[in-house]
């Protein structure tokens, strides 16, 4: 119906534009004035994702500008990606005004779909720029972190392949979205004459490409990490840290699923909400993966990490101490130390019940006061040295006598 609008007389065009964008189901009346929506959910998702992405960018910016005092090419790419991410956010917020999230297409006038399609178009363009920039920055940084300088290996070549793929995908999808209709304005203005191809096929292809690259990026560093010369515990920690990409894979998978639904159902405007939400999640996960490697450096230099380690050690020590105290035998079963032994200190080693036959040392009886002067114990050591000379084997006995005195 929309394709035939440019060929209709003006009065018939106005009649169609004032009608519903989709014929309502049987027994359902269109509600153009106050249709039900779920903009509250949309605002919550948008606010949460933007807050996380902004926090991650601030962490990386602090590490680069304050701690390292140096910016690298991937930092500029992430900053540019954040700019297009904010532009995507603006388009997403504007979609809450017209028509609103989770509004059925029969509750929207056909003319009101013109600004809606405009916002969706530019949101798709910004998405097609943001996500490749994030992935290129991630992989570029990995080549510096995980590839020894001056070497070439399979990991490096796969990273180069991902970078080339993402550059080509960014150019191809932005070009396809901008030239899906001829003239360009017909993408959103259905009253203009011209020709269009089916844009939803481009959306499905883009979602499929990004899911594939997310999976490759998830598993790519694992082999390198587990071959590092470090303890198993450290390798496990690094592996888990790099496995945060599984969040992006989950988001990309759901994004592909809802995009297929969006592309195949007649009530397309009702289903663009989940596409927006999962695309938000996918890009936000990209910022998390790209920016969080700077967090350990910040925690260490700011003193937070050492404090956390000391707190954990104190907690473990307190727990062990509690376990030892609870595992002690009852007081009635423990002999008082003064009855048999006394603590070894600087005043001597009195051990009351030790028999002379059990040691070569002559120990003073416990009755002696530790404030008395004199010999505490006498120890005799015999050393035998054997050597071979011209006259045969000889043995020399060396006797040494040590007398230890305790004086106040």
Order of alpha helices (4+ residues) and beta strands (2+ residues): alpha-alpha-alpha-alpha-alpha-beta-beta-alpha-alpha-alpha-alpha-alpha-alpha-alpha-alpha-beta-beta-beta
